Structure formats: C-alpha cells, structure tokens
Amino acid sequence: MSFEARGAGTAFQLRFRSFVGEANEFTCPCDAAGHVVMDEMSERARSNYLFARAMVGRLYAPPEITAEVHRELAFA
C-alpha cells in the first residue's frame, strides 16, 4: 500500500501564551500576517480574543503566529 500527500495547505493561528499556565492559553485562526477576522468568530471567541489582546504583558505574552501544514493523504 502506498500513499501520497495532496492538497497541501497552510493554516495559521494566533497564539497567546499564558504566564499562568498552558490551560489558559488562547489561539484563534488568522492569516499569515496575524490578521484576525473578528466577524467570523463566535461572540465567545471574539470576547476571549479581545480579553487576551488586552491582557498582553499582564496575563499573556505577545501573540505568536504559528503555521500548521495540513495534508490530505490519498491511498493508492
């Protein structure tokens, strides 16, 4: 059995690391430049994003843009 990777795409996330612990980290989808489309977020996600942004330097480190490569595997 063999397989090949098809349709490789990259998804980006804006990640706010918590100074308190990993359980309090926050991530949200963004583009390669770190821009977030708040209109596409749920109200709760938008509220969490705005809170994390406001708490940078107090509860959260400055956000990092992380890339995740997604590949669809096809079995031949």
mmCIF file of the N, C-alpha and C atoms, coordinates in Angstrom:
data_MODEL
# 
_entry.id   MODEL 
# 
loop_
_atom_site.group_PDB 
_atom_site.id 
_atom_site.type_symbol 
_atom_site.label_atom_id 
_atom_site.label_alt_id 
_atom_site.label_comp_id 
_atom_site.label_asym_id 
_atom_site.label_entity_id 
_atom_site.label_seq_id 
_atom_site.pdbx_PDB_ins_code 
_atom_site.Cartn_x 
_atom_site.Cartn_y 
_atom_site.Cartn_z 
_atom_site.occupancy 
_atom_site.B_iso_or_equiv 
_atom_site.pdbx_formal_charge 
_atom_site.auth_seq_id 
_atom_site.auth_comp_id 
_atom_site.auth_asym_id 
_atom_site.auth_atom_id 
_atom_site.pdbx_PDB_model_num 
ATOM 1   N N  . MET A 1 1  ? 0.852   -1.171 0.000  1.00 0.00 ? 1  MET A N  1 
ATOM 2   C CA . MET A 1 1  ? 0.000   0.000  0.000  1.00 0.00 ? 1  MET A CA 1 
ATOM 3   C C  . MET A 1 1  ? 0.901   1.239  0.000  1.00 0.00 ? 1  MET A C  1 
ATOM 4   N N  . SER A 1 2  ? 0.569   2.208  -0.836 1.00 0.00 ? 2  SER A N  1 
ATOM 5   C CA . SER A 1 2  ? 1.330   3.450  -0.872 1.00 0.00 ? 2  SER A CA 1 
ATOM 6   C C  . SER A 1 2  ? 0.362   4.613  -0.734 1.00 0.00 ? 2  SER A C  1 
ATOM 7   N N  . PHE A 1 3  ? 0.909   5.754  -0.411 1.00 0.00 ? 3  PHE A N  1 
ATOM 8   C CA . PHE A 1 3  ? 0.069   6.941  -0.289 1.00 0.00 ? 3  PHE A CA 1 
ATOM 9   C C  . PHE A 1 3  ? 0.846   8.153  -0.747 1.00 0.00 ? 3  PHE A C  1 
ATOM 10  N N  . GLU A 1 4  ? 0.119   9.210  -1.071 1.00 0.00 ? 4  GLU A N  1 
ATOM 11  C CA . GLU A 1 4  ? 0.752   10.468 -1.483 1.00 0.00 ? 4  GLU A CA 1 
ATOM 12  C C  . GLU A 1 4  ? 0.032   11.618 -0.800 1.00 0.00 ? 4  GLU A C  1 
ATOM 13  N N  . ALA A 1 5  ? 0.749   12.697 -0.606 1.00 0.00 ? 5  ALA A N  1 
ATOM 14  C CA . ALA A 1 5  ? 0.163   13.894 0.002  1.00 0.00 ? 5  ALA A CA 1 
ATOM 15  C C  . ALA A 1 5  ? -0.425  14.750 -1.107 1.00 0.00 ? 5  ALA A C  1 
ATOM 16  N N  . ARG A 1 6  ? -1.668  15.159 -0.917 1.00 0.00 ? 6  ARG A N  1 
ATOM 17  C CA . ARG A 1 6  ? -2.341  16.007 -1.899 1.00 0.00 ? 6  ARG A CA 1 
ATOM 18  C C  . ARG A 1 6  ? -2.926  17.213 -1.215 1.00 0.00 ? 6  ARG A C  1 
ATOM 19  N N  . GLY A 1 7  ? -3.104  18.270 -1.977 1.00 0.00 ? 7  GLY A N  1 
ATOM 20  C CA . GLY A 1 7  ? -3.818  19.437 -1.477 1.00 0.00 ? 7  GLY A CA 1 
ATOM 21  C C  . GLY A 1 7  ? -3.200  20.042 -0.235 1.00 0.00 ? 7  GLY A C  1 
ATOM 22  N N  . ALA A 1 8  ? -1.891  20.181 -0.236 1.00 0.00 ? 8  ALA A N  1 
ATOM 23  C CA . ALA A 1 8  ? -1.230  20.763 0.925  1.00 0.00 ? 8  ALA A CA 1 
ATOM 24  C C  . ALA A 1 8  ? -1.691  22.202 1.101  1.00 0.00 ? 8  ALA A C  1 
ATOM 25  N N  . GLY A 1 9  ? -2.064  22.557 2.294  1.00 0.00 ? 9  GLY A N  1 
ATOM 26  C CA . GLY A 1 9  ? -2.477  23.910 2.611  1.00 0.00 ? 9  GLY A CA 1 
ATOM 27  C C  . GLY A 1 9  ? -1.901  24.291 3.961  1.00 0.00 ? 9  GLY A C  1 
ATOM 28  N N  . THR A 1 10 ? -1.818  25.557 4.193  1.00 0.00 ? 10 THR A N  1 
ATOM 29  C CA . THR A 1 10 ? -1.280  26.023 5.462  1.00 0.00 ? 10 THR A CA 1 
ATOM 30  C C  . THR A 1 10 ? -2.340  26.847 6.163  1.00 0.00 ? 10 THR A C  1 
ATOM 31  N N  . ALA A 1 11 ? -2.559  26.523 7.415  1.00 0.00 ? 11 ALA A N  1 
ATOM 32  C CA . ALA A 1 11 ? -3.471  27.290 8.254  1.00 0.00 ? 11 ALA A CA 1 
ATOM 33  C C  . ALA A 1 11 ? -2.626  27.998 9.310  1.00 0.00 ? 11 ALA A C  1 
ATOM 34  N N  . PHE A 1 12 ? -2.981  29.203 9.629  1.00 0.00 ? 12 PHE A N  1 
ATOM 35  C CA . PHE A 1 12 ? -2.231  29.977 10.612 1.00 0.00 ? 12 PHE A CA 1 
ATOM 36  C C  . PHE A 1 12 ? -3.093  30.219 11.845 1.00 0.00 ? 12 PHE A C  1 
ATOM 37  N N  . GLN A 1 13 ? -2.435  30.281 12.983 1.00 0.00 ? 13 GLN A N  1 
ATOM 38  C CA . GLN A 1 13 ? -3.119  30.585 14.232 1.00 0.00 ? 13 GLN A CA 1 
ATOM 39  C C  . GLN A 1 13 ? -2.344  31.652 14.981 1.00 0.00 ? 13 GLN A C  1 
ATOM 40  N N  . LEU A 1 14 ? -3.081  32.510 15.645 1.00 0.00 ? 14 LEU A N  1 
ATOM 41  C CA . LEU A 1 14 ? -2.501  33.498 16.538 1.00 0.00 ? 14 LEU A CA 1 
ATOM 42  C C  . LEU A 1 14 ? -2.570  32.897 17.926 1.00 0.00 ? 14 LEU A C  1 
ATOM 43  N N  . ARG A 1 15 ? -1.423  32.746 18.565 1.00 0.00 ? 15 ARG A N  1 
ATOM 44  C CA . ARG A 1 15 ? -1.362  32.040 19.845 1.00 0.00 ? 15 ARG A CA 1 
ATOM 45  C C  . ARG A 1 15 ? -0.892  32.986 20.948 1.00 0.00 ? 15 ARG A C  1 
ATOM 46  N N  . PHE A 1 16 ? -1.723  33.107 21.975 1.00 0.00 ? 16 PHE A N  1 
ATOM 47  C CA . PHE A 1 16 ? -1.385  33.898 23.154 1.00 0.00 ? 16 PHE A CA 1 
ATOM 48  C C  . PHE A 1 16 ? -0.973  32.921 24.252 1.00 0.00 ? 16 PHE A C  1 
ATOM 49  N N  . ARG A 1 17 ? 0.307   32.900 24.586 1.00 0.00 ? 17 ARG A N  1 
ATOM 50  C CA . ARG A 1 17 ? 0.792   32.019 25.669 1.00 0.00 ? 17 ARG A CA 1 
ATOM 51  C C  . ARG A 1 17 ? 0.522   32.693 27.009 1.00 0.00 ? 17 ARG A C  1 
ATOM 52  N N  . SER A 1 18 ? -0.012  31.912 27.931 1.00 0.00 ? 18 SER A N  1 
ATOM 53  C CA . SER A 1 18 ? -0.357  32.424 29.242 1.00 0.00 ? 18 SER A CA 1 
ATOM 54  C C  . SER A 1 18 ? 0.843   32.402 30.172 1.00 0.00 ? 18 SER A C  1 
ATOM 55  N N  . PHE A 1 19 ? 0.972   33.429 30.998 1.00 0.00 ? 19 PHE A N  1 
ATOM 56  C CA . PHE A 1 19 ? 2.002   33.439 32.037 1.00 0.00 ? 19 PHE A CA 1 
ATOM 57  C C  . PHE A 1 19 ? 1.591   32.536 33.200 1.00 0.00 ? 19 PHE A C  1 
ATOM 58  N N  . VAL A 1 20 ? 0.309   32.199 33.278 1.00 0.00 ? 20 VAL A N  1 
ATOM 59  C CA . VAL A 1 20 ? -0.234  31.434 34.399 1.00 0.00 ? 20 VAL A CA 1 
ATOM 60  C C  . VAL A 1 20 ? -0.110  29.932 34.181 1.00 0.00 ? 20 VAL A C  1 
ATOM 61  N N  . GLY A 1 21 ? -0.293  29.465 32.963 1.00 0.00 ? 21 GLY A N  1 
ATOM 62  C CA . GLY A 1 21 ? -0.199  28.041 32.668 1.00 0.00 ? 21 GLY A CA 1 
ATOM 63  C C  . GLY A 1 21 ? -0.794  27.718 31.319 1.00 0.00 ? 21 GLY A C  1 
ATOM 64  N N  . GLU A 1 22 ? -0.450  26.534 30.792 1.00 0.00 ? 22 GLU A N  1 
ATOM 65  C CA . GLU A 1 22 ? -0.906  26.152 29.463 1.00 0.00 ? 22 GLU A CA 1 
ATOM 66  C C  . GLU A 1 22 ? -2.418  26.078 29.342 1.00 0.00 ? 22 GLU A C  1 
ATOM 67  N N  . ALA A 1 23 ? -3.110  25.762 30.412 1.00 0.00 ? 23 ALA A N  1 
ATOM 68  C CA . ALA A 1 23 ? -4.569  25.631 30.362 1.00 0.00 ? 23 ALA A CA 1 
ATOM 69  C C  . ALA A 1 23 ? -5.241  26.951 30.014 1.00 0.00 ? 23 ALA A C  1 
ATOM 70  N N  . ASN A 1 24 ? -4.561  28.070 30.234 1.00 0.00 ? 24 ASN A N  1 
ATOM 71  C CA . ASN A 1 24 ? -5.138  29.379 29.984 1.00 0.00 ? 24 ASN A CA 1 
ATOM 72  C C  . ASN A 1 24 ? -4.701  29.992 28.652 1.00 0.00 ? 24 ASN A C  1 
ATOM 73  N N  . GLU A 1 25 ? -3.993  29.232 27.809 1.00 0.00 ? 25 GLU A N  1 
ATOM 74  C CA . GLU A 1 25 ? -3.581  29.752 26.508 1.00 0.00 ? 25 GLU A CA 1 
ATOM 75  C C  . GLU A 1 25 ? -4.793  29.961 25.619 1.00 0.00 ? 25 GLU A C  1 
ATOM 76  N N  . PHE A 1 26 ? -4.643  30.870 24.658 1.00 0.00 ? 26 PHE A N  1 
ATOM 77  C CA . PHE A 1 26 ? -5.725  31.149 23.725 1.00 0.00 ? 26 PHE A CA 1 
ATOM 78  C C  . PHE A 1 26 ? -5.175  31.174 22.317 1.00 0.00 ? 26 PHE A C  1 
ATOM 79  N N  . THR A 1 27 ? -5.850  30.509 21.393 1.00 0.00 ? 27 THR A N  1 
ATOM 80  C CA . THR A 1 27 ? -5.483  30.550 19.983 1.00 0.00 ? 27 THR A CA 1 
ATOM 81  C C  . THR A 1 27 ? -6.717  30.869 19.148 1.00 0.00 ? 27 THR A C  1 
ATOM 82  N N  . CYS A 1 28 ? -6.477  31.512 18.019 1.00 0.00 ? 28 CYS A N  1 
ATOM 83  C CA . CYS A 1 28 ? -7.565  31.783 17.080 1.00 0.00 ? 28 CYS A CA 1 
ATOM 84  C C  . CYS A 1 28 ? -6.993  31.787 15.668 1.00 0.00 ? 28 CYS A C  1 
ATOM 85  N N  . PRO A 1 29 ? -7.820  31.478 14.677 1.00 0.00 ? 29 PRO A N  1 
ATOM 86  C CA . PRO A 1 29 ? -7.343  31.471 13.299 1.00 0.00 ? 29 PRO A CA 1 
ATOM 87  C C  . PRO A 1 29 ? -6.984  32.873 12.823 1.00 0.00 ? 29 PRO A C  1 
ATOM 88  N N  . CYS A 1 30 ? -5.967  32.953 11.975 1.00 0.00 ? 30 CYS A N  1 
ATOM 89  C CA . CYS A 1 30 ? -5.540  34.233 11.419 1.00 0.00 ? 30 CYS A CA 1 
ATOM 90  C C  . CYS A 1 30 ? -4.915  33.989 10.052 1.00 0.00 ? 30 CYS A C  1 
ATOM 91  N N  . ASP A 1 31 ? -4.501  35.056 9.384  1.00 0.00 ? 31 ASP A N  1 
ATOM 92  C CA . ASP A 1 31 ? -3.778  34.891 8.127  1.00 0.00 ? 31 ASP A CA 1 
ATOM 93  C C  . ASP A 1 31 ? -2.272  34.908 8.415  1.00 0.00 ? 31 ASP A C  1 
ATOM 94  N N  . ALA A 1 32 ? -1.467  34.832 7.380  1.00 0.00 ? 32 ALA A N  1 
ATOM 95  C CA . ALA A 1 32 ? -0.016  34.757 7.546  1.00 0.00 ? 32 ALA A CA 1 
ATOM 96  C C  . ALA A 1 32 ? 0.571   35.980 8.231  1.00 0.00 ? 32 ALA A C  1 
ATOM 97  N N  . ALA A 1 33 ? -0.127  37.110 8.149  1.00 0.00 ? 33 ALA A N  1 
ATOM 98  C CA . ALA A 1 33 ? 0.349   38.340 8.784  1.00 0.00 ? 33 ALA A CA 1 
ATOM 99  C C  . ALA A 1 33 ? -0.171  38.508 10.206 1.00 0.00 ? 33 ALA A C  1 
ATOM 100 N N  . GLY A 1 34 ? -1.027  37.581 10.656 1.00 0.00 ? 34 GLY A N  1 
ATOM 101 C CA . GLY A 1 34 ? -1.564  37.665 12.008 1.00 0.00 ? 34 GLY A CA 1 
ATOM 102 C C  . GLY A 1 34 ? -2.878  38.414 12.109 1.00 0.00 ? 34 GLY A C  1 
ATOM 103 N N  . HIS A 1 35 ? -3.486  38.737 10.970 1.00 0.00 ? 35 HIS A N  1 
ATOM 104 C CA . HIS A 1 35 ? -4.767  39.439 10.994 1.00 0.00 ? 35 HIS A CA 1 
ATOM 105 C C  . HIS A 1 35 ? -5.904  38.466 11.299 1.00 0.00 ? 35 HIS A C  1 
ATOM 106 N N  . VAL A 1 36 ? -6.763  38.847 12.205 1.00 0.00 ? 36 VAL A N  1 
ATOM 107 C CA . VAL A 1 36 ? -7.891  38.034 12.633 1.00 0.00 ? 36 VAL A CA 1 
ATOM 108 C C  . VAL A 1 36 ? -9.171  38.647 12.066 1.00 0.00 ? 36 VAL A C  1 
ATOM 109 N N  . VAL A 1 37 ? -10.054 37.801 11.533 1.00 0.00 ? 37 VAL A N  1 
ATOM 110 C CA . VAL A 1 37 ? -11.346 38.272 11.029 1.00 0.00 ? 37 VAL A CA 1 
ATOM 111 C C  . VAL A 1 37 ? -12.363 38.063 12.148 1.00 0.00 ? 37 VAL A C  1 
ATOM 112 N N  . MET A 1 38 ? -12.592 39.116 12.909 1.00 0.00 ? 38 MET A N  1 
ATOM 113 C CA . MET A 1 38 ? -13.466 39.004 14.075 1.00 0.00 ? 38 MET A CA 1 
ATOM 114 C C  . MET A 1 38 ? -14.916 38.757 13.692 1.00 0.00 ? 38 MET A C  1 
ATOM 115 N N  . ASP A 1 39 ? -15.324 39.165 12.496 1.00 0.00 ? 39 ASP A N  1 
ATOM 116 C CA . ASP A 1 39 ? -16.706 38.944 12.061 1.00 0.00 ? 39 ASP A CA 1 
ATOM 117 C C  . ASP A 1 39 ? -17.029 37.465 11.896 1.00 0.00 ? 39 ASP A C  1 
ATOM 118 N N  . GLU A 1 40 ? -16.012 36.634 11.697 1.00 0.00 ? 40 GLU A N  1 
ATOM 119 C CA . GLU A 1 40 ? -16.218 35.202 11.510 1.00 0.00 ? 40 GLU A CA 1 
ATOM 120 C C  . GLU A 1 40 ? -16.148 34.425 12.824 1.00 0.00 ? 40 GLU A C  1 
ATOM 121 N N  . MET A 1 41 ? -15.855 35.098 13.932 1.00 0.00 ? 41 MET A N  1 
ATOM 122 C CA . MET A 1 41 ? -15.740 34.440 15.237 1.00 0.00 ? 41 MET A CA 1 
ATOM 123 C C  . MET A 1 41 ? -17.090 34.428 15.944 1.00 0.00 ? 41 MET A C  1 
ATOM 124 N N  . SER A 1 42 ? -17.259 33.427 16.793 1.00 0.00 ? 42 SER A N  1 
ATOM 125 C CA . SER A 1 42 ? -18.437 33.421 17.653 1.00 0.00 ? 42 SER A CA 1 
ATOM 126 C C  . SER A 1 42 ? -18.284 34.559 18.663 1.00 0.00 ? 42 SER A C  1 
ATOM 127 N N  . GLU A 1 43 ? -19.350 34.914 19.302 1.00 0.00 ? 43 GLU A N  1 
ATOM 128 C CA . GLU A 1 43 ? -19.283 36.005 20.281 1.00 0.00 ? 43 GLU A CA 1 
ATOM 129 C C  . GLU A 1 43 ? -18.327 35.659 21.424 1.00 0.00 ? 43 GLU A C  1 
ATOM 130 N N  . ARG A 1 44 ? -18.365 34.408 21.852 1.00 0.00 ? 44 ARG A N  1 
ATOM 131 C CA . ARG A 1 44 ? -17.487 33.974 22.942 1.00 0.00 ? 44 ARG A CA 1 
ATOM 132 C C  . ARG A 1 44 ? -16.014 34.021 22.519 1.00 0.00 ? 44 ARG A C  1 
ATOM 133 N N  . ALA A 1 45 ? -15.719 33.519 21.314 1.00 0.00 ? 45 ALA A N  1 
ATOM 134 C CA . ALA A 1 45 ? -14.337 33.540 20.818 1.00 0.00 ? 45 ALA A CA 1 
ATOM 135 C C  . ALA A 1 45 ? -13.845 34.975 20.662 1.00 0.00 ? 45 ALA A C  1 
ATOM 136 N N  . ARG A 1 46 ? -14.708 35.844 20.138 1.00 0.00 ? 46 ARG A N  1 
ATOM 137 C CA . ARG A 1 46 ? -14.346 37.260 19.965 1.00 0.00 ? 46 ARG A CA 1 
ATOM 138 C C  . ARG A 1 46 ? -14.056 37.909 21.317 1.00 0.00 ? 46 ARG A C  1 
ATOM 139 N N  . SER A 1 47 ? -14.881 37.614 22.303 1.00 0.00 ? 47 SER A N  1 
ATOM 140 C CA . SER A 1 47 ? -14.679 38.155 23.648 1.00 0.00 ? 47 SER A CA 1 
ATOM 141 C C  . SER A 1 47 ? -13.359 37.658 24.243 1.00 0.00 ? 47 SER A C  1 
ATOM 142 N N  . ASN A 1 48 ? -13.074 36.367 24.080 1.00 0.00 ? 48 ASN A N  1 
ATOM 143 C CA . ASN A 1 48 ? -11.816 35.801 24.585 1.00 0.00 ? 48 ASN A CA 1 
ATOM 144 C C  . ASN A 1 48 ? -10.612 36.413 23.872 1.00 0.00 ? 48 ASN A C  1 
ATOM 145 N N  . TYR A 1 49 ? -10.726 36.616 22.559 1.00 0.00 ? 49 TYR A N  1 
ATOM 146 C CA . TYR A 1 49 ? -9.644  37.219 21.782 1.00 0.00 ? 49 TYR A CA 1 
ATOM 147 C C  . TYR A 1 49 ? -9.361  38.642 22.263 1.00 0.00 ? 49 TYR A C  1 
ATOM 148 N N  . LEU A 1 50 ? -10.417 39.432 22.426 1.00 0.00 ? 50 LEU A N  1 
ATOM 149 C CA . LEU A 1 50 ? -10.236 40.813 22.879 1.00 0.00 ? 50 LEU A CA 1 
ATOM 150 C C  . LEU A 1 50 ? -9.673  40.869 24.293 1.00 0.00 ? 50 LEU A C  1 
ATOM 151 N N  . PHE A 1 51 ? -10.083 39.930 25.155 1.00 0.00 ? 51 PHE A N  1 
ATOM 152 C CA . PHE A 1 51 ? -9.545  39.870 26.509 1.00 0.00 ? 51 PHE A CA 1 
ATOM 153 C C  . PHE A 1 51 ? -8.055  39.529 26.476 1.00 0.00 ? 51 PHE A C  1 
ATOM 154 N N  . ALA A 1 52 ? -7.697  38.499 25.701 1.00 0.00 ? 52 ALA A N  1 
ATOM 155 C CA . ALA A 1 52 ? -6.286  38.097 25.612 1.00 0.00 ? 52 ALA A CA 1 
ATOM 156 C C  . ALA A 1 52 ? -5.433  39.238 25.070 1.00 0.00 ? 52 ALA A C  1 
ATOM 157 N N  . ARG A 1 53 ? -5.936  39.922 24.055 1.00 0.00 ? 53 ARG A N  1 
ATOM 158 C CA . ARG A 1 53 ? -5.208  41.059 23.480 1.00 0.00 ? 53 ARG A CA 1 
ATOM 159 C C  . ARG A 1 53 ? -5.004  42.168 24.502 1.00 0.00 ? 53 ARG A C  1 
ATOM 160 N N  . ALA A 1 54 ? -6.030  42.427 25.307 1.00 0.00 ? 54 ALA A N  1 
ATOM 161 C CA . ALA A 1 54 ? -5.945  43.491 26.317 1.00 0.00 ? 54 ALA A CA 1 
ATOM 162 C C  . ALA A 1 54 ? -5.010  43.109 27.468 1.00 0.00 ? 54 ALA A C  1 
ATOM 163 N N  . MET A 1 55 ? -4.828  41.830 27.699 1.00 0.00 ? 55 MET A N  1 
ATOM 164 C CA . MET A 1 55 ? -4.029  41.356 28.829 1.00 0.00 ? 55 MET A CA 1 
ATOM 165 C C  . MET A 1 55 ? -2.587  41.003 28.459 1.00 0.00 ? 55 MET A C  1 
ATOM 166 N N  . VAL A 1 56 ? -2.168  41.339 27.233 1.00 0.00 ? 56 VAL A N  1 
ATOM 167 C CA . VAL A 1 56 ? -0.772  41.103 26.826 1.00 0.00 ? 56 VAL A CA 1 
ATOM 168 C C  . VAL A 1 56 ? 0.131   41.909 27.749 1.00 0.00 ? 56 VAL A C  1 
ATOM 169 N N  . GLY A 1 57 ? 1.116   41.236 28.309 1.00 0.00 ? 57 GLY A N  1 
ATOM 170 C CA . GLY A 1 57 ? 2.037   41.875 29.242 1.00 0.00 ? 57 GLY A CA 1 
ATOM 171 C C  . GLY A 1 57 ? 1.631   41.678 30.689 1.00 0.00 ? 57 GLY A C  1 
ATOM 172 N N  . ARG A 1 58 ? 0.369   41.334 30.919 1.00 0.00 ? 58 ARG A N  1 
ATOM 173 C CA . ARG A 1 58 ? -0.120  41.082 32.282 1.00 0.00 ? 58 ARG A CA 1 
ATOM 174 C C  . ARG A 1 58 ? -0.341  39.592 32.500 1.00 0.00 ? 58 ARG A C  1 
ATOM 175 N N  . LEU A 1 59 ? -1.242  39.009 31.696 1.00 0.00 ? 59 LEU A N  1 
ATOM 176 C CA . LEU A 1 59 ? -1.542  37.584 31.811 1.00 0.00 ? 59 LEU A CA 1 
ATOM 177 C C  . LEU A 1 59 ? -1.014  36.773 30.637 1.00 0.00 ? 59 LEU A C  1 
ATOM 178 N N  . TYR A 1 60 ? -0.783  37.454 29.502 1.00 0.00 ? 60 TYR A N  1 
ATOM 179 C CA . TYR A 1 60 ? -0.361  36.762 28.288 1.00 0.00 ? 60 TYR A CA 1 
ATOM 180 C C  . TYR A 1 60 ? 0.893   37.387 27.698 1.00 0.00 ? 60 TYR A C  1 
ATOM 181 N N  . ALA A 1 61 ? 1.700   36.532 27.062 1.00 0.00 ? 61 ALA A N  1 
ATOM 182 C CA . ALA A 1 61 ? 2.860   37.002 26.305 1.00 0.00 ? 61 ALA A CA 1 
ATOM 183 C C  . ALA A 1 61 ? 2.352   37.572 24.983 1.00 0.00 ? 61 ALA A C  1 
ATOM 184 N N  . PRO A 1 62 ? 3.146   38.390 24.309 1.00 0.00 ? 62 PRO A N  1 
ATOM 185 C CA . PRO A 1 62 ? 2.733   38.868 22.984 1.00 0.00 ? 62 PRO A CA 1 
ATOM 186 C C  . PRO A 1 62 ? 2.407   37.676 22.074 1.00 0.00 ? 62 PRO A C  1 
ATOM 187 N N  . PRO A 1 63 ? 1.408   37.807 21.228 1.00 0.00 ? 63 PRO A N  1 
ATOM 188 C CA . PRO A 1 63 ? 0.978   36.661 20.410 1.00 0.00 ? 63 PRO A CA 1 
ATOM 189 C C  . PRO A 1 63 ? 2.024   36.247 19.390 1.00 0.00 ? 63 PRO A C  1 
ATOM 190 N N  . GLU A 1 64 ? 1.990   34.958 19.068 1.00 0.00 ? 64 GLU A N  1 
ATOM 191 C CA . GLU A 1 64 ? 2.870   34.387 18.051 1.00 0.00 ? 64 GLU A CA 1 
ATOM 192 C C  . GLU A 1 64 ? 2.001   33.869 16.920 1.00 0.00 ? 64 GLU A C  1 
ATOM 193 N N  . ILE A 1 65 ? 2.495   33.986 15.703 1.00 0.00 ? 65 ILE A N  1 
ATOM 194 C CA . ILE A 1 65 ? 1.810   33.400 14.557 1.00 0.00 ? 65 ILE A CA 1 
ATOM 195 C C  . ILE A 1 65 ? 2.425   32.032 14.325 1.00 0.00 ? 65 ILE A C  1 
ATOM 196 N N  . THR A 1 66 ? 1.605   31.009 14.363 1.00 0.00 ? 66 THR A N  1 
ATOM 197 C CA . THR A 1 66 ? 2.093   29.651 14.130 1.00 0.00 ? 66 THR A CA 1 
ATOM 198 C C  . THR A 1 66 ? 1.419   29.094 12.885 1.00 0.00 ? 66 THR A C  1 
ATOM 199 N N  . ALA A 1 67 ? 2.158   28.312 12.132 1.00 0.00 ? 67 ALA A N  1 
ATOM 200 C CA . ALA A 1 67 ? 1.637   27.715 10.899 1.00 0.00 ? 67 ALA A CA 1 
ATOM 201 C C  . ALA A 1 67 ? 1.510   26.213 11.090 1.00 0.00 ? 67 ALA A C  1 
ATOM 202 N N  . GLU A 1 68 ? 0.411   25.688 10.592 1.00 0.00 ? 68 GLU A N  1 
ATOM 203 C CA . GLU A 1 68 ? 0.201   24.252 10.603 1.00 0.00 ? 68 GLU A CA 1 
ATOM 204 C C  . GLU A 1 68 ? -0.051  23.818 9.173  1.00 0.00 ? 68 GLU A C  1 
ATOM 205 N N  . VAL A 1 69 ? 0.758   22.892 8.689  1.00 0.00 ? 69 VAL A N  1 
ATOM 206 C CA . VAL A 1 69 ? 0.581   22.397 7.329  1.00 0.00 ? 69 VAL A CA 1 
ATOM 207 C C  . VAL A 1 69 ? -0.376  21.218 7.393  1.00 0.00 ? 69 VAL A C  1 
ATOM 208 N N  . HIS A 1 70 ? -1.437  21.307 6.612  1.00 0.00 ? 70 HIS A N  1 
ATOM 209 C CA . HIS A 1 70 ? -2.427  20.230 6.543  1.00 0.00 ? 70 HIS A CA 1 
ATOM 210 C C  . HIS A 1 70 ? -2.276  19.533 5.200  1.00 0.00 ? 70 HIS A C  1 
ATOM 211 N N  . ARG A 1 71 ? -2.178  18.228 5.245  1.00 0.00 ? 71 ARG A N  1 
ATOM 212 C CA . ARG A 1 71 ? -2.058  17.450 4.008  1.00 0.00 ? 71 ARG A CA 1 
ATOM 213 C C  . ARG A 1 71 ? -3.126  16.363 4.018  1.00 0.00 ? 71 ARG A C  1 
ATOM 214 N N  . GLU A 1 72 ? -3.717  16.185 2.889  1.00 0.00 ? 72 GLU A N  1 
ATOM 215 C CA . GLU A 1 72 ? -4.688  15.111 2.722  1.00 0.00 ? 72 GLU A CA 1 
ATOM 216 C C  . GLU A 1 72 ? -3.958  13.915 2.156  1.00 0.00 ? 72 GLU A C  1 
ATOM 217 N N  . LEU A 1 73 ? -4.029  12.803 2.827  1.00 0.00 ? 73 LEU A N  1 
ATOM 218 C CA . LEU A 1 73 ? -3.345  11.602 2.352  1.00 0.00 ? 73 LEU A CA 1 
ATOM 219 C C  . LEU A 1 73 ? -4.292  10.778 1.506  1.00 0.00 ? 73 LEU A C  1 
ATOM 220 N N  . ALA A 1 74 ? -3.805  10.355 0.359  1.00 0.00 ? 74 ALA A N  1 
ATOM 221 C CA . ALA A 1 74 ? -4.588  9.521  -0.549 1.00 0.00 ? 74 ALA A CA 1 
ATOM 222 C C  . ALA A 1 74 ? -3.891  8.174  -0.662 1.00 0.00 ? 74 ALA A C  1 
ATOM 223 N N  . PHE A 1 75 ? -4.604  7.117  -0.408 1.00 0.00 ? 75 PHE A N  1 
ATOM 224 C CA . PHE A 1 75 ? -4.032  5.786  -0.514 1.00 0.00 ? 75 PHE A CA 1 
ATOM 225 C C  . PHE A 1 75 ? -4.214  5.265  -1.934 1.00 0.00 ? 75 PHE A C  1 
ATOM 226 N N  . ALA A 1 76 ? -3.126  4.700  -2.481 1.00 0.00 ? 76 ALA A N  1 
ATOM 227 C CA . ALA A 1 76 ? -3.190  4.183  -3.860 1.00 0.00 ? 76 ALA A CA 1 
ATOM 228 C C  . ALA A 1 76 ? -3.299  2.681  -3.848 1.00 0.00 ? 76 ALA A C  1 
# 
